């Protein structure tokens, strides 16, 4: 997320109160380390403990790879301006899919992930990815970037997703946050990714504002509260949560499109992390399976819900 000091003053003031910044960029230097720590903490008392610990180790590998990467080249200003002019995210998924840096990160992650303690099915999936030819790898990368992962290859794609998160987070961090602008509903303004969840934050300058969190590059972008993330409807928004829970994770359900996206209240629990807490709150997704609402967010580590 961008430091508040890096955001230019907003000339649109209402009653002297500055509007919350539109977006915060990821900080790759600590993004994956914090995620790994959160997975580890959540694993302690969870029925999903073994899986959460595995994902924590995968996030640790992401962090270690990130620390060795050179800073990305400054993005082309003219390309950024063109993207803004046409209402497009500045990070081009098709270009980055074939970027040699993307493949270098992927190969590093596949090699280092082999040292993670994982169940036999996951180890077999990793072996299949490591033995895949270039055409198969390219198709798998396409699947991840289209947020369309085959149900019979979830484990294989999780490793590719982890590599792409490293690449896209580092590139998103180099953007000029002031050039980002809204694109389509439920679409990251930096890379075009789908949200993993939304989060009501307590940060200085953005107190109680709600931000969607990109499942790929981890950019945060502002979205009005009590307004569907998926279709922008403000009619018939209802909230569901696990009875007896802490009240910090709910499902925001829309009666217009019948989709839901989780909403996390970081202002009440600063330890919350969108990717990790989305996985750990699988019970809420299970609860909603018996309703008319269907999950509208994307998490490459929580599929088939």
Beta strands, then each sheet from edge to edge (+ up, - down):
strand 1: 13-14
strand 2: 17-18
strand 3: 23-24
strand 4: 195-200
strand 5: 210-214
strand 6: 220-222
strand 7: 237-240
strand 8: 249-254
strand 9: 259-265
strand 10: 294-295
sheet 1: 1+ 2-
sheet 2: 3+ 6- 5+ 4- 9- 8+ 7-
sheet 3: 3+ 6- 5+ 4- 9- 10-
end
